[in-house]
């Protein structure tokens, strides 16, 4: 496996979270859990991520292999084909070409900058990614404990509130498991 001596996964393709940006979904769930603990009236309806929570509740804990897949059940984000092609055509228009020329116009700066500083930048990004995973792992554990406590204390709450807490519990469990794997911690 692609681990260093401490167990941290070093190959991007083996990571559940390959960039700091990919951790944003975990941040969203941790923030939602904090809001849930602070507001005992909050339900999926008031959530900032209602589709994700409803998807997690529907899938349950065993139905999906990773946090990203579970999180993705409720959120559809992407670029349309029309948006991509019009963007490439606009970039190609700079040099008097069309969409195909646009690919080369947009790729040129990347090729020029490719040689210098890539190693240093990559090392710093990897260090930042690992630190962010560690921070989020601790935060997710803390919020997971708080959600479990709320589930135990709020047994008399209505079904909407209990479903909300349970969906957060499921998402936090998957996030913790996937972060543990990336960090090389015993699962």
TIKOLMAR-842752 format. One record per residue: residue number from 1; residue in three letters; x, z, y of N, C-alpha, C, O, CB in turn. Coordinates in steps of 0.05 Angstrom, whole numbers, plus 5000, padded with zeros to 4 digits. Each point is the difference from the previous one (the first is absolute). Glycine has a CB too. Example, Ala and Ser with C-alpha at 12.3 -4.5 7.8 and 13.67 -1.06 7.14 Angstrom:
BEGIN
> 1; Ala; 5264; 5156; 4886; 4982; 5000; 5024; 5018; 5000; 5024; 5021; 5013; 5000; 4941; 5012; 4977
> 2; Ser; 5031; 4961; 5044; 5016; 5001; 5024; 4985; 5014; 5022; 5010; 5004; 5022; 5014; 4953; 4965
This chain:
BEGIN
> 1; Unk; 5017; 5000; 4976; 4983; 5000; 5024; 5018; 5000; 5025; 5023; 5007; 4998; 4940; 5018; 4977
> 2; Unk; 5026; 4967; 5047; 5016; 4997; 5025; 4999; 5026; 5016; 4989; 5001; 5022; 5001; 4950; 4978
> 3; Unk; 5023; 5069; 4990; 5001; 5025; 5014; 5029; 5008; 5006; 5018; 4992; 4986; 4939; 5023; 4992
> 4; Unk; 5047; 5000; 5043; 5026; 5012; 5005; 5002; 5026; 4985; 4981; 5007; 4985; 5023; 4970; 5060
> 5; Unk; 5017; 5038; 4959; 5004; 5025; 4985; 4978; 5020; 5003; 4994; 5015; 4982; 5054; 4977; 5023
> 6; Unk; 4939; 5008; 5018; 4979; 5020; 5005; 4973; 4991; 4991; 4980; 5015; 5002; 5046; 5000; 5037
> 7; Unk; 4971; 4961; 4950; 4975; 4990; 4990; 4984; 4983; 5020; 4979; 4989; 4992; 5021; 5051; 4980
> 8; Unk; 5009; 4958; 5052; 4985; 4985; 5020; 5002; 4970; 4993; 5021; 4990; 4994; 4989; 5044; 5042
> 9; Unk; 4967; 4953; 4964; 5000; 4971; 4994; 5012; 4985; 5023; 4993; 5003; 5023; 4966; 5002; 4948
> 10; Unk; 5061; 4977; 5022; 5014; 4986; 5021; 4993; 4970; 5002; 5004; 4987; 5020; 5033; 5046; 4974
> 11; Unk; 4952; 4956; 4984; 4992; 4972; 5001; 4972; 4997; 5011; 4981; 5012; 4990; 5048; 4979; 4970
> 12; Unk; 4968; 4993; 5061; 4974; 4997; 5013; 4978; 4992; 4981; 4978; 5010; 5002; 5047; 4977; 5039
> 13; Unk; 4982; 4995; 4940; 4978; 4990; 4983; 4989; 5021; 4981; 4978; 4997; 4990; 5044; 4959; 5012
> 14; Unk; 4993; 5066; 4994; 4991; 5022; 4983; 4985; 5021; 5016; 4989; 5019; 4988; 5049; 4972; 4982
> 15; Unk; 4962; 5007; 5056; 4988; 5021; 5017; 4970; 4995; 5003; 4990; 4977; 5001; 5053; 5028; 5024
> 16; Unk; 4942; 5016; 4976; 4971; 4998; 5008; 4997; 4995; 5029; 4983; 4985; 5009; 5006; 5046; 4954
> 17; Unk; 5029; 4981; 5053; 4999; 4997; 5029; 5027; 4988; 5009; 5020; 5013; 4999; 4948; 5026; 5007
> 18; Unk; 5032; 4935; 5001; 5025; 4985; 5004; 5009; 5000; 5029; 5022; 4990; 5006; 4966; 4982; 4956
> 19; Unk; 4996; 5039; 5056; 5007; 5000; 5029; 4986; 5024; 5013; 4981; 5011; 4989; 5026; 4938; 5012
> 20; Unk; 5003; 5058; 5023; 4987; 5021; 5015; 4971; 4991; 5007; 4982; 5017; 5000; 5063; 4998; 5019
> 21; Unk; 4951; 4959; 4986; 4974; 4990; 5007; 4980; 5004; 4976; 4977; 5006; 5004; 5044; 4961; 5027
> 22; Unk; 4989; 5030; 4945; 4983; 5003; 4976; 4990; 5029; 4997; 4981; 5005; 4985; 5044; 4957; 4993
> 23; Unk; 4988; 5057; 5035; 4992; 5028; 4998; 4977; 5006; 5019; 4988; 5022; 4998; 5059; 4990; 4990
> 24; Unk; 4945; 4969; 5029; 4979; 5005; 5019; 4974; 5008; 4986; 4985; 5017; 5011; 5036; 4951; 5021
> 25; Unk; 4973; 5021; 4945; 4975; 5007; 4986; 5001; 5029; 4991; 4979; 5013; 5001; 5016; 4939; 4984
> 26; Unk; 5028; 5058; 5008; 5003; 5028; 4992; 4995; 5018; 5025; 4987; 5020; 4999; 5046; 4968; 4963
> 27; Unk; 4979; 5004; 5060; 4996; 5014; 5026; 4970; 5001; 5006; 4990; 5021; 5008; 5056; 4964; 5009
> 28; Unk; 4940; 4993; 4979; 4971; 5000; 5006; 4985; 5020; 4983; 4983; 5014; 5010; 5021; 4938; 5002
> 29; Unk; 5003; 5050; 4963; 4986; 5018; 4982; 5008; 5029; 5006; 4982; 5018; 5000; 5018; 4947; 4964
> 30; Unk; 5025; 5040; 5042; 5009; 5027; 5008; 4985; 5009; 5026; 4991; 5023; 5002; 5055; 4970; 4976
> 31; Unk; 4953; 4989; 5041; 4986; 5006; 5025; 4970; 5005; 4995; 4988; 5018; 5012; 5045; 4954; 5013
> 32; Unk; 4955; 5013; 4957; 4972; 5004; 4994; 4996; 5026; 4986; 4980; 5014; 5005; 5014; 4936; 4991
> 33; Unk; 5024; 5058; 4987; 4998; 5026; 4986; 5002; 5023; 5020; 4985; 5020; 4997; 5035; 4959; 4962
> 34; Unk; 4997; 5018; 5061; 5003; 5020; 5020; 4973; 5003; 5016; 4991; 5022; 5006; 5059; 4969; 4998
> 35; Unk; 4938; 4986; 5002; 4974; 5000; 5014; 4979; 5013; 4983; 4983; 5015; 5010; 5030; 4944; 5016
> 36; Unk; 4987; 5036; 4948; 4980; 5011; 4982; 5002; 5030; 4998; 4980; 5014; 4999; 5022; 4944; 4975
> 37; Unk; 5022; 5053; 5026; 5005; 5029; 4998; 4991; 5013; 5026; 4989; 5022; 5000; 5049; 4971; 4967
> 38; Unk; 4967; 4994; 5055; 4994; 5012; 5027; 4970; 4998; 5007; 4991; 5015; 5017; 5055; 4973; 4997
> 39; Unk; 4940; 4993; 4974; 4971; 4996; 5007; 4984; 5001; 4974; 4998; 4981; 4985; 5014; 4991; 5055
> 40; Unk; 4975; 5051; 4955; 4985; 5004; 4975; 4974; 4984; 4998; 4987; 5000; 4980; 5033; 5046; 5018
> 41; Unk; 4973; 4941; 5024; 4976; 4984; 5000; 5007; 4970; 4996; 4982; 4984; 4996; 4996; 5049; 5035
> 42; Unk; 5047; 4960; 4969; 5009; 4972; 4998; 4995; 4989; 4972; 5004; 5014; 4979; 5031; 4995; 5055
> 43; Unk; 4955; 4966; 4965; 4995; 4986; 4975; 5013; 4972; 5001; 5012; 4993; 5020; 4945; 5034; 4972
> 44; Unk; 5039; 4958; 4987; 5011; 4972; 5000; 4989; 4985; 5024; 5014; 4983; 5011; 4989; 5018; 4939
> 45; Unk; 4972; 5004; 5058; 4988; 4986; 5022; 5016; 5003; 5026; 5002; 4981; 5016; 4953; 5026; 4962
> 46; Unk; 5056; 5016; 5027; 5015; 5005; 5025; 5030; 4993; 4998; 5015; 5001; 5019; 4952; 5035; 4991
> 47; Unk; 5041; 4957; 4967; 5028; 4994; 4994; 5010; 4975; 5015; 4985; 4982; 5006; 5009; 5040; 4949
> 48; Unk; 5033; 4978; 5049; 5013; 4977; 5012; 5005; 4978; 4978; 5005; 4977; 5007; 5016; 5053; 5028
> 49; Unk; 4977; 4978; 4940; 5005; 4982; 4978; 4977; 5001; 4979; 5005; 5005; 4976; 5045; 5000; 5031
> 50; Unk; 4925; 4991; 5001; 4978; 5003; 4982; 5000; 4982; 4976; 4993; 5008; 4978; 4981; 5006; 5061
> 51; Unk; 5034; 4960; 4965; 5000; 4982; 4977; 5020; 5008; 4979; 4995; 4998; 4976; 4991; 4965; 5055
> 52; Unk; 5037; 5046; 4978; 5021; 5009; 4982; 4991; 5024; 4984; 5004; 5001; 4975; 5031; 4982; 5056
> 53; Unk; 4952; 5036; 4982; 4990; 5024; 4987; 4978; 4994; 4980; 5000; 5010; 4977; 5012; 5017; 5063
> 54; Unk; 4970; 4955; 4967; 4979; 4992; 4982; 5011; 4985; 4976; 4991; 5004; 4978; 4977; 4994; 5061
> 55; Unk; 5052; 4985; 4966; 5013; 4986; 4978; 5014; 5019; 4981; 4999; 4996; 4975; 5007; 4965; 5054
> 56; Unk; 5008; 5059; 4982; 5014; 5020; 4983; 4981; 5016; 4983; 5004; 5005; 4977; 5032; 4998; 5058
> 57; Unk; 4941; 5004; 4978; 4980; 5016; 4985; 4988; 4983; 4978; 4995; 5010; 4978; 4995; 5016; 5063
> 58; Unk; 5005; 4948; 4964; 4989; 4983; 4980; 5019; 4994; 4977; 4992; 4998; 4977; 4981; 4982; 5059
> 59; Unk; 5053; 5018; 4970; 5019; 4994; 4979; 5008; 5024; 4984; 5006; 4998; 4976; 5012; 4966; 5053
> 60; Unk; 4981; 5060; 4984; 5008; 5024; 4986; 5030; 5001; 4996; 5014; 4982; 5008; 4942; 5019; 4969
> 61; Unk; 5053; 5020; 5012; 5029; 5005; 4998; 5013; 4983; 4979; 5023; 4992; 5004; 4970; 5054; 5012
> 62; Unk; 4994; 4948; 4962; 5013; 4986; 4978; 4998; 4970; 5001; 5014; 4986; 4986; 4977; 5053; 4988
> 63; Unk; 4992; 4950; 5043; 4994; 4972; 5000; 5021; 4981; 5012; 5000; 4976; 4995; 4954; 5038; 5006
> 64; Unk; 5063; 4996; 5016; 5019; 4983; 5015; 5028; 5010; 4996; 5005; 5025; 5000; 4959; 4964; 5034
> 65; Unk; 5055; 4993; 4963; 5028; 5008; 4994; 5016; 5011; 5023; 5017; 5017; 4995; 4980; 4948; 4972
> 66; Unk; 4998; 5027; 5058; 5018; 5009; 5021; 4983; 5007; 5025; 4977; 4992; 5003; 5060; 4979; 4979
> 67; Unk; 4976; 5044; 5036; 4987; 5007; 5025; 4993; 4975; 5016; 4978; 4998; 5011; 5048; 5046; 4989
> 68; Unk; 4993; 4937; 5001; 4995; 4976; 5016; 4976; 4985; 4989; 4984; 4990; 5016; 5065; 5006; 4993
> 69; Unk; 4948; 5002; 4965; 4977; 4986; 4989; 4974; 5016; 5006; 4980; 4988; 5007; 5049; 4993; 4956
> 70; Unk; 4972; 5045; 5035; 4977; 5016; 5006; 4993; 4998; 5029; 4976; 4997; 5007; 5037; 5035; 4956
> 71; Unk; 5007; 4970; 5055; 4995; 4998; 5028; 4989; 4973; 5007; 4982; 4997; 5017; 5055; 5036; 4992
> 72; Unk; 4973; 4946; 4978; 4991; 4973; 5005; 4972; 4993; 4992; 4989; 4980; 5008; 5058; 5008; 4987
> 73; Unk; 4941; 5028; 4987; 4973; 4995; 4991; 4980; 4999; 5024; 4981; 4984; 4999; 5030; 5038; 4958
> 74; Unk; 4994; 4994; 5063; 4981; 5001; 5022; 5009; 4986; 5025; 4984; 4998; 5019; 5002; 5044; 4962
> 75; Unk; 5038; 4948; 5020; 5009; 4987; 5025; 5010; 4972; 4994; 5017; 4996; 4982; 4995; 5049; 5037
> 76; Unk; 4978; 4937; 4997; 5008; 4972; 4997; 5014; 4992; 5026; 4987; 4998; 5021; 4975; 4991; 4946
> 77; Unk; 5064; 5007; 5031; 5015; 4992; 5024; 5016; 4976; 4993; 5012; 4999; 4979; 4990; 5049; 5038
> 78; Unk; 4998; 4932; 5000; 5016; 4976; 4994; 4998; 4980; 5022; 4985; 5004; 5020; 5009; 5004; 4932
> 79; Unk; 5021; 4970; 5045; 4999; 4979; 5020; 4984; 4977; 4988; 5002; 4994; 4976; 5042; 5020; 5044
> 80; Unk; 4940; 4973; 4996; 4985; 4977; 4990; 5018; 4975; 4999; 5020; 4999; 5014; 4938; 5020; 5005
> 81; Unk; 5035; 4963; 4964; 5015; 4975; 4998; 5000; 4985; 5026; 5020; 4988; 5009; 4969; 5009; 4942
> 82; Unk; 4988; 5003; 5063; 4998; 4986; 5025; 5018; 5013; 5021; 5013; 4986; 5016; 4940; 5002; 4974
> 83; Unk; 5049; 5038; 5010; 5017; 5014; 5019; 5030; 4994; 4995; 5015; 4996; 5019; 4951; 5040; 4984
> 84; Unk; 5041; 4963; 4972; 5028; 4995; 4993; 5008; 4971; 5008; 5020; 4995; 5012; 4977; 5038; 4950
> 85; Unk; 4986; 4948; 5030; 5006; 4972; 5005; 5000; 4994; 5030; 5017; 4985; 5009; 4964; 5003; 4947
> 86; Unk; 5001; 5024; 5059; 5000; 4995; 5029; 5024; 5012; 5013; 5011; 4989; 5019; 4939; 5009; 4981
> 87; Unk; 5059; 5025; 4990; 5024; 5013; 5011; 5025; 4983; 4994; 5017; 4997; 5018; 4962; 5047; 4976
> 88; Unk; 5023; 4946; 4982; 5023; 4983; 4993; 5000; 4974; 5017; 5020; 4991; 5009; 4980; 5028; 4944
> 89; Unk; 4976; 4969; 5050; 4998; 4976; 5016; 5008; 5005; 5029; 5013; 4983; 5012; 4950; 5001; 4958
> 90; Unk; 5029; 5039; 5041; 5007; 5006; 5027; 5030; 5004; 5003; 5012; 4991; 5019; 4944; 5031; 4988
> 91; Unk; 5057; 4992; 4973; 5029; 5003; 5001; 5014; 4973; 4997; 5020; 4996; 5013; 4975; 5050; 4968
> 92; Unk; 4994; 4937; 5002; 5012; 4973; 4996; 4998; 4983; 5025; 5016; 4983; 5005; 4973; 5020; 4947
> 93; Unk; 4990; 5001; 5063; 4995; 4985; 5025; 5022; 5005; 5020; 5004; 4983; 5018; 4948; 5020; 4974
> 94; Unk; 5063; 5019; 5006; 5022; 5006; 5018; 5022; 4978; 4998; 5012; 4993; 5020; 4978; 5056; 4976
> 95; Unk; 5014; 4941; 4980; 5021; 4979; 4996; 4988; 4973; 4996; 5014; 4981; 4991; 5016; 5054; 4989
> 96; Unk; 4944; 4961; 5026; 4988; 4974; 4997; 4990; 4993; 4972; 4994; 4977; 4995; 5034; 5009; 5042
> 97; Unk; 4971; 5034; 4946; 4990; 4995; 4972; 4974; 5014; 4995; 4988; 5010; 5019; 5059; 4985; 4966
> 98; Unk; 4945; 5006; 4991; 4975; 5013; 4992; 5005; 5026; 4985; 5019; 5015; 5005; 4959; 4940; 4994
> 99; Unk; 5005; 5050; 4982; 5001; 5024; 4984; 5026; 5003; 4985; 5012; 5022; 4999; 4938; 4976; 4997
> 100; Unk; 5060; 4981; 4991; 5025; 5001; 4984; 5023; 5007; 5018; 5017; 5017; 4993; 4965; 4950; 4974
> 101; Unk; 5019; 5021; 5057; 5022; 5007; 5019; 4998; 5029; 5008; 5020; 5013; 5006; 4981; 4939; 5010
> 102; Unk; 4974; 5058; 4985; 4996; 5028; 5008; 5013; 5019; 4981; 5009; 5021; 5009; 4948; 4965; 5012
> 103; Unk; 5043; 5008; 4954; 5014; 5017; 4980; 5029; 5002; 5007; 5011; 5022; 5000; 4957; 4964; 4964
> 104; Unk; 5045; 4992; 5044; 5028; 5000; 5006; 5006; 5014; 5027; 5020; 5013; 5003; 4986; 4945; 4971
> 105; Unk; 4976; 5038; 5045; 5003; 5013; 5026; 4999; 5031; 4997; 5016; 5014; 5011; 4963; 4946; 5012
> 106; Unk; 5002; 5049; 4961; 4997; 5029; 4996; 5022; 5011; 4982; 5006; 5024; 5003; 4945; 4971; 5003
> 107; Unk; 5060; 4989; 4977; 5021; 5010; 4982; 5028; 4999; 5012; 5017; 5015; 4991; 4955; 4970; 4971
> 108; Unk; 5032; 4999; 5059; 5026; 4996; 5011; 5013; 5027; 5010; 5023; 5005; 4994; 4963; 4949; 5019
> 109; Unk; 4999; 5062; 5003; 5013; 5025; 5009; 5008; 5018; 4977; 5020; 5014; 5002; 4952; 4983; 5040
> 110; Unk; 5012; 5003; 4937; 5007; 5017; 4977; 5026; 4991; 4988; 5017; 5016; 4993; 4934; 4992; 4998
> 111; Unk; 5052; 4966; 5006; 5025; 4989; 4988; 5024; 5006; 5017; 5022; 5006; 4990; 4951; 4958; 4988
> 112; Unk; 5024; 5033; 5048; 5022; 5005; 5019; 5009; 5029; 4999; 5024; 5006; 4999; 4959; 4957; 5030
> 113; Unk; 4998; 5055; 4971; 5006; 5029; 5000; 5006; 5011; 4973; 5009; 5023; 4997; 4962; 4981; 5042
> 114; Unk; 5025; 4980; 4940; 5003; 5010; 4973; 5026; 5012; 4992; 5001; 5019; 4985; 4968; 4947; 5005
> 115; Unk; 5054; 5024; 5021; 5026; 5009; 4990; 5009; 5026; 5011; 5012; 5016; 4985; 4998; 4938; 5010
> 116; Unk; 4985; 5052; 5030; 5013; 5023; 5013; 4982; 5024; 4999; 4976; 4999; 5008; 5049; 4970; 5022
> 117; Unk; 4986; 5053; 4962; 4986; 5025; 5001; 4978; 5005; 4979; 4987; 5021; 5001; 5022; 4977; 5046
> 118; Unk; 4988; 4984; 4935; 4979; 5003; 4979; 5006; 5024; 4983; 4981; 5016; 4994; 5011; 4935; 5006
> 119; Unk; 5032; 5053; 4992; 5008; 5023; 4983; 4994; 5026; 5013; 4989; 5018; 4988; 5045; 4954; 4991
> 120; Unk; 4975; 5030; 5046; 4996; 5025; 5015; 4970; 5005; 5005; 4991; 5023; 4995; 5053; 4971; 5028
> 121; Unk; 4942; 4986; 4985; 4971; 5003; 5005; 4986; 5008; 4974; 4982; 5017; 5000; 5020; 4950; 5038
> 122; Unk; 5005; 5020; 4940; 4988; 5006; 4975; 5004; 5029; 4991; 4982; 5013; 4991; 5024; 4939; 4996
> 123; Unk; 5019; 5058; 5017; 5006; 5027; 4993; 4984; 5020; 5016; 4989; 5019; 4990; 5057; 4966; 4998
> 124; Unk; 4952; 5010; 5038; 4985; 5017; 5018; 4970; 5000; 4993; 4987; 5021; 5000; 5047; 4971; 5036
> 125; Unk; 4956; 4984; 4958; 4971; 4998; 4993; 4995; 5015; 4974; 4980; 5014; 4997; 5017; 4942; 5026
> 126; Unk; 5021; 5041; 4958; 4996; 5014; 4974; 5001; 5030; 5003; 4985; 5015; 4987; 5035; 4946; 4990
> 127; Unk; 4999; 5049; 5040; 5002; 5029; 5005; 4974; 5009; 5014; 4989; 5021; 4993; 5062; 4976; 5011
> 128; Unk; 4940; 4988; 5015; 4975; 5007; 5015; 4976; 5000; 4980; 4983; 5018; 5002; 5036; 4963; 5041
> 129; Unk; 4980; 5000; 4940; 4979; 4998; 4980; 4999; 5024; 4982; 4979; 5012; 4995; 5024; 4938; 5007
> 130; Unk; 5021; 5058; 4988; 5002; 5023; 4982; 4991; 5026; 5015; 4986; 5016; 4989; 5051; 4961; 4985
> 131; Unk; 4972; 5026; 5051; 4993; 5024; 5015; 4970; 5001; 5005; 4988; 5021; 4999; 5057; 4978; 5023
> 132; Unk; 4943; 4978; 4984; 4971; 4999; 5005; 4985; 5006; 4974; 4979; 5013; 5001; 5028; 4953; 5036
> 133; Unk; 5002; 5024; 4941; 4987; 5006; 4974; 5001; 5030; 4995; 4981; 5012; 4991; 5032; 4942; 4991
> 134; Unk; 5011; 5059; 5022; 5002; 5029; 4996; 4981; 5015; 5018; 4986; 5018; 4991; 5062; 4976; 4997
> 135; Unk; 4951; 4998; 5037; 4982; 5014; 5019; 4971; 4997; 4992; 4985; 5019; 5000; 5048; 4973; 5037
> 136; Unk; 4959; 4983; 4957; 4973; 4995; 4992; 4993; 5014; 4974; 4977; 5009; 4996; 5025; 4947; 5028
> 137; Unk; 5016; 5045; 4957; 4996; 5013; 4974; 4993; 5029; 5005; 4980; 5010; 4989; 5052; 4959; 4988
> 138; Unk; 4983; 5045; 5040; 4995; 5028; 5006; 4973; 5004; 5014; 4985; 5018; 4994; 5065; 4990; 5009
> 139; Unk; 4944; 4974; 5015; 4975; 5001; 5015; 4976; 4995; 4982; 4980; 5013; 5001; 5044; 4971; 5040
> 140; Unk; 4979; 4996; 4941; 4979; 4994; 4981; 4995; 5023; 4981; 4977; 5006; 4994; 5035; 4946; 5009
> 141; Unk; 5009; 5062; 4988; 4997; 5023; 4982; 4984; 5022; 5015; 4982; 5012; 4989; 5061; 4977; 4988
> 142; Unk; 4965; 5016; 5048; 4987; 5020; 5016; 4970; 4994; 5004; 4983; 5017; 4996; 5060; 4992; 5027
> 143; Unk; 4951; 4966; 4984; 4972; 4992; 5004; 4984; 5000; 4974; 4977; 5007; 5000; 5037; 4965; 5039
> 144; Unk; 4999; 5021; 4939; 4987; 5000; 4974; 4992; 5029; 4993; 4978; 5004; 4990; 5048; 4955; 4995
> 145; Unk; 4992; 5060; 5019; 4994; 5028; 4995; 4976; 5009; 5017; 4982; 5014; 4991; 5066; 4995; 4998
> 146; Unk; 4952; 4982; 5036; 4978; 5008; 5019; 4973; 4987; 4991; 4979; 5013; 5002; 5054; 4991; 5035
> 147; Unk; 4968; 4972; 4953; 4975; 4986; 4990; 4990; 5014; 4975; 4976; 5004; 4997; 5040; 4952; 5023
> 148; Unk; 5002; 5051; 4962; 4992; 5015; 4975; 4987; 5027; 5008; 4980; 5007; 4988; 5057; 4970; 4985
> 149; Unk; 4975; 5036; 5046; 4989; 5026; 5009; 4972; 4995; 5012; 4982; 5016; 4995; 5065; 5002; 5014
> 150; Unk; 4950; 4961; 5007; 4974; 4995; 5012; 4979; 4993; 4978; 4977; 5008; 5002; 5046; 4975; 5040
> 151; Unk; 4986; 5002; 4937; 4981; 4994; 4979; 4991; 5025; 4986; 4976; 5002; 4992; 5047; 4954; 5001
> 152; Unk; 4994; 5064; 5004; 4993; 5025; 4987; 4982; 5017; 5018; 4981; 5013; 4991; 5062; 4986; 4983
> 153; Unk; 4964; 5002; 5052; 4985; 5017; 5019; 4973; 4988; 5008; 4982; 5015; 5007; 5062; 5002; 5009
> 154; Unk; 4954; 4957; 4983; 4976; 4987; 5011; 4981; 4991; 4978; 4987; 4979; 5004; 5040; 5007; 5036
> 155; Unk; 4971; 5028; 4939; 4983; 4991; 4977; 4971; 4998; 5008; 4984; 4986; 4987; 5048; 5035; 4982
> 156; Unk; 4960; 4993; 5052; 4972; 4999; 5008; 4995; 4978; 5021; 4977; 4997; 5010; 5020; 5052; 4981
> 157; Unk; 5023; 4935; 5015; 4997; 4977; 5019; 4983; 4978; 4987; 4996; 4999; 4976; 5048; 5012; 5045
> 158; Unk; 4945; 4972; 4996; 4984; 4978; 4990; 5017; 4979; 4985; 5025; 5001; 5002; 4942; 5006; 5036
> 159; Unk; 5020; 4975; 4948; 5013; 4980; 4984; 5019; 4982; 5016; 5022; 4994; 4991; 4938; 5007; 4978
> 160; Unk; 5032; 4992; 5055; 5016; 4982; 5017; 5027; 5013; 5006; 5021; 4987; 4999; 4938; 4994; 5021
> 161; Unk; 5041; 5045; 4987; 5024; 5014; 5006; 5018; 5003; 4975; 5024; 4996; 5002; 4952; 5029; 5034
> 162; Unk; 5012; 4981; 4941; 5015; 5003; 4976; 5012; 4974; 4991; 5023; 4999; 4990; 4947; 5039; 4996
> 163; Unk; 5015; 4940; 5017; 5010; 4973; 4993; 5024; 4993; 5018; 5020; 4989; 4991; 4934; 4997; 4994
> 164; Unk; 5044; 5021; 5041; 5021; 4995; 5019; 5026; 5015; 4992; 5021; 4988; 4999; 4944; 5006; 5037
> 165; Unk; 5032; 5032; 4958; 5023; 5016; 4992; 5012; 4989; 4974; 5024; 4999; 4996; 4956; 5041; 5027
> 166; Unk; 5003; 4953; 4958; 5010; 4990; 4975; 5014; 4973; 5003; 5021; 4996; 4987; 4941; 5027; 4990
> 167; Unk; 5029; 4960; 5040; 5013; 4974; 5005; 5028; 5005; 5013; 5019; 4986; 4993; 4936; 4991; 5012
> 168; Unk; 5047; 5042; 5013; 5026; 5007; 5011; 5018; 5012; 4979; 5024; 4994; 4999; 4954; 5014; 5046
> 169; Unk; 5011; 5008; 4937; 5016; 5012; 4978; 5012; 4978; 4983; 5023; 5001; 4993; 4947; 5040; 5007
> 170; Unk; 5014; 4939; 4993; 5009; 4977; 4983; 5022; 4985; 5014; 5021; 4995; 4988; 4933; 5001; 4992
> 171; Unk; 5042; 4997; 5046; 5020; 4985; 5014; 5026; 5015; 5004; 5022; 4989; 4996; 4941; 4988; 5028
> 172; Unk; 5035; 5049; 4982; 5024; 5016; 5003; 5015; 5003; 4973; 5025; 4999; 5000; 4953; 5026; 5038
> 173; Unk; 5007; 4978; 4940; 5013; 5002; 4974; 5017; 4975; 4994; 5022; 5002; 4991; 4941; 5028; 4993
> 174; Unk; 5025; 4947; 5021; 5014; 4974; 4995; 5024; 4997; 5019; 5021; 4992; 4991; 4936; 4987; 4993
> 175; Unk; 5039; 5028; 5041; 5022; 4997; 5019; 5024; 5018; 4992; 5023; 4992; 5001; 4944; 4998; 5036
> 176; Unk; 5027; 5035; 4955; 5020; 5019; 4991; 5015; 4989; 4976; 5025; 5001; 4999; 4948; 5037; 5020
> 177; Unk; 5012; 4953; 4961; 5012; 4989; 4976; 5019; 4976; 5006; 5022; 4999; 4990; 4938; 5016; 4984
> 178; Unk; 5030; 4967; 5043; 5017; 4976; 5007; 5024; 5008; 5017; 5022; 4988; 4996; 4937; 4984; 5002
> 179; Unk; 5038; 5047; 5020; 5023; 5009; 5015; 5020; 5015; 4982; 5024; 4996; 5003; 4947; 5008; 5038
> 180; Unk; 5019; 5012; 4940; 5018; 5013; 4981; 5017; 4980; 4985; 5024; 5004; 4996; 4942; 5033; 4999
> 181; Unk; 5021; 4942; 4996; 5015; 4979; 4985; 5022; 4988; 5018; 5022; 4997; 4991; 4936; 4993; 4982
> 182; Unk; 5034; 5002; 5051; 5020; 4988; 5018; 5023; 5019; 5006; 5023; 4992; 5002; 4941; 4981; 5019
> 183; Unk; 5030; 5053; 4982; 5020; 5020; 5007; 5016; 5010; 4976; 5019; 5015; 5003; 4952; 4998; 5035
> 184; Unk; 5021; 4979; 4938; 5014; 5008; 4976; 4994; 5029; 4992; 5017; 5013; 4988; 5018; 4954; 5023
> 185; Unk; 4942; 5043; 4997; 4993; 5028; 4994; 4984; 4999; 4974; 4986; 4981; 4993; 5013; 5033; 5056
> 186; Unk; 5003; 5008; 4935; 4986; 5002; 4975; 4970; 4998; 5005; 4990; 5015; 5017; 5047; 5013; 4963
> 187; Unk; 4950; 4956; 5005; 4971; 4996; 5004; 4985; 5017; 4980; 4975; 5000; 5000; 5032; 4954; 5016
